[in-house]
């Protein structure tokens, strides 16, 4: 069996997910009531996030001590996929998606633990430690703060929405940076 590492395309999908959520936050901060154009892309990217996260969590072939990477990368991706698919469906039906922020909060706690574990167990080192750690820490922060979506943008919450959108843009850039480096590395030495 040949080992195939889908992490690079998964990071591109995380960047797309972060971008879609940031677009939602900016539109909400500007007072928009219609988000239908974000519904289908959210469901499609969310389905990819879920399937690839599921594959990585339960079937990625890292054995023994390296199996921690299956959890480190796969589990948050799977959970993000569920949130994105649910959010896309809710946007399509015109349902307020703020309730999903509670699931984002739980994902944030999970990502904070993974950020700490990355350092404690030296799961990432070398030149990509800082980008990877920053990626996880910023992702954890924005997910943890997601219940702030309950603030009304018209009553002082607009700056919070923009701040969270900015954090998500940084997450997207970090994901693209790490993914691009991975693409280059994988092309330089294919399995």
N, C-alpha and C positions, 0 to 999 in steps of 0.2 A: 504494500500500500504506500502510495506517495503522499507525503505530508503537504497539505496546501494551507497556507496561512492567509485567511481572508481579512486579517486585521486592517490592512490598508484601505480597502473599500468600506469597511465598517467605520473607519474614522471619517471618511468622506460623508457617509450617511449621518454620522453624529453632527458633522458640520452643517449638513442640510437641515437636520432636525433643529439644531440651535438657531439657525437662520430663520426657519419658519416660526419658531416660538418668539424670536425677537421681532419679526414682522408683526405678529399678533399684538405684542405689547406696545409697539409704536402706534399701530392703528388704534388700539384701545385708548392710549394716552391722548390721541388726537380726537377722540370722541366718536369714532366710527362705530356703527351698530351692525354692519354687515361684514362677515368674515368668510363668506361662502367660497371665495377664490383660494382660501387656504385649506379648505376641507379635503379635497381629493389629494393634493400633494402630501398633506399630513398623514392621510390613511396609507398612501403608497409607501412613503418613506418609513412610516411606523411599522408597516407590515415587514419591510426589509429589516428594520432594526430588530423586530421580534424574532423573525425566523433565524437571522444570523446570530443573535444573542442566544437563542434556544440551542442552535447547533453548537455554539462555542461552549455553553454551560454544560451540555450533556454529551457532546460527541467529539469535542476537540481532542485530538490524540496526544495531549501532553500527559505522560505518565508520572507517577511518584510525586516527588517534591514539586515538580514544575506544574502539577495540576492546579496549583493555586492561581496560575494565570487564567485558567478556564473560568474561575470565579471572578477574578479581578476584572477581566475584560467582558466576559459574556453576560454575567448577571445584570449589571446596570443597563446593558444594551437591551436585554430582554424586557426589563421593566420600563425603559424609555419607550420601547416599541409599543407596549400596552398603553401607555399614556398617550402616545401620538395617535394610535388607531382610535382610541376612545375619544380623544379630543377632536380628531378629524370628523368622526361620525357625529359628535355633538354639534360641531360647527355646521355641518351639513343640515342637521335637523333644526338649527336655530336655538339650541339649548346653551345656556350659559356654562362655560367650561371651568369656571372658578373652582368648582368642587374638586377638580383634578389636582389643584394645588396641594391638597392634603397628601395625595400620593407622591407628588413632587417632594414634599417635606420629608416623607419617609425615605425616598431615594436619596435625598441630601444627607440624611443621617448615615445611610449605607455608604455613600461616597466619602464622607468624612472618615469613617472607620477604614475604608480602603486606602485613603490618603495616608493615614497614620501607619497602616500595615505596610504600605509601599516603602516607607522609611525604616520602620522597625525590623522588617524581614529582608531589607535590601532587595526588593523585587525589581527595582529599576536602578541602574547606576550608570556612570559614565556621562557622556556628553548629552544624553537624552533624559537624564534625571530631572533637570530643572523644567524642561517643557512638559514632561509627563506628570510630574508632581503638580505643576501649575494648572495643567489641564484638569486633573482630578479635583484639586482644591477649589478652583473657580466653579467647576461643575457642581461640586458639593454646596458651595455657598449660594449659587443662584437657585438650586433646587430647594435648599433649606429655607430660603427667603420667599419661595413661591407663594405661600399664603398671603403675602402682602398684596397679591392681586385683588384681594377683597377691598383694598382702599379705593375710594372713588377718585378717578383722575380729575374730576372737576372740583374736588374739595381737598386739594393738596397732594393727591397721590400721583400726579403726572410725573413728577421728578423721580419717584420710586420706579415707575414703569420704565422710564428712560434709563435709569441706572441698571435695572435688571436686563434690559435689552442690550446695553453696552457690555455687561458681563457675558451675555450670550454670544455677542460678536467676538469677544476675546476668546471664548471657548471654541467657537468655530474656527478662528484663525489658528489656535493651538492644535486643534484636531487636524486641520489641513497641513500644518507644518510637520507634525509627527507622521501623518499618513504619507506625505510627499517623500520624506526621508525613508520611510519604509518601502515605498514603491521603488525608489532608486536602489536601495539595498537588496530587495528581492530580485530586481532585474539583473543586478551585478552578480548574484550567486543564486540562480534558480535551484529548486529542490532536485 
